[in-house]
């Protein structure tokens, strides 16, 4: 079974950027194979890594629900859906990407979701690490994995609003079927020294601040030029910061 590294935080705080940089760090240090899972309905993890996504789990689910009988003659329903899932995996040398896509529409999805859940569980056993970029509510994590997370990074920008979103996510963990071994806060676009006001609110949440990712001009440059964050130089501020966070917070 792979080690699961997950990310959560409100939209716009740089959560997907951090997830991409963690995939980059694991790849560059030889900790492969990796399965990157984009579980945020606003799917752009692949985009940050320069990948063209043409099929998502959500597409497969919705297309099947529109035509449940449209299975090739003589093919088992489970085998058919799993074959579509395999086609949706984007493969690279060091990691693969699976995009969950849109949420469920109306109707009962129990049967197809059971197949998807089972497929995801089996798939994870083929990888050393599974890096999951989540929606803030983390429903995908509770439904699509065994519920056991090795490392949960709660990401916020340097704002009290972002930090309070982290607090709400932390509070909802008890209501989800999740077992988290270790977790902590990662601050993006932060100064070298966090303010006393920020630290006071962070301490009240009850989990440690694991690191700060400073403003990095290279991130904006790569975004404007539509370049993959996997190509960032080793000297980039964000790359150095994420490497340090990983090395000190997650003994892998």
Secondary structure, 3 states (H helix, E strand, C coil): CCEEEEEECCCCCCHHHHHHHHHHHHHHCCCCCEEEEEECCCCCHHHHCCCCCCCCHHHHHHHHHHCCCCCCCCCCHHHHHHHHHHHHCEECCCEEEEECCCCCCCCCCHHHHHHHHHHHHHHHCCCCEEEEEECCCCHHHHHHCCCEECEEEEEEECCHHHHHHHHHHHHHHHHCCCEECCEEEEEECCCCCCCHHHHHHHHHHCCCEEEEECCCHHHHHHHHCCCCHHHCCCCCHHHHHHHHHHHHHCCC
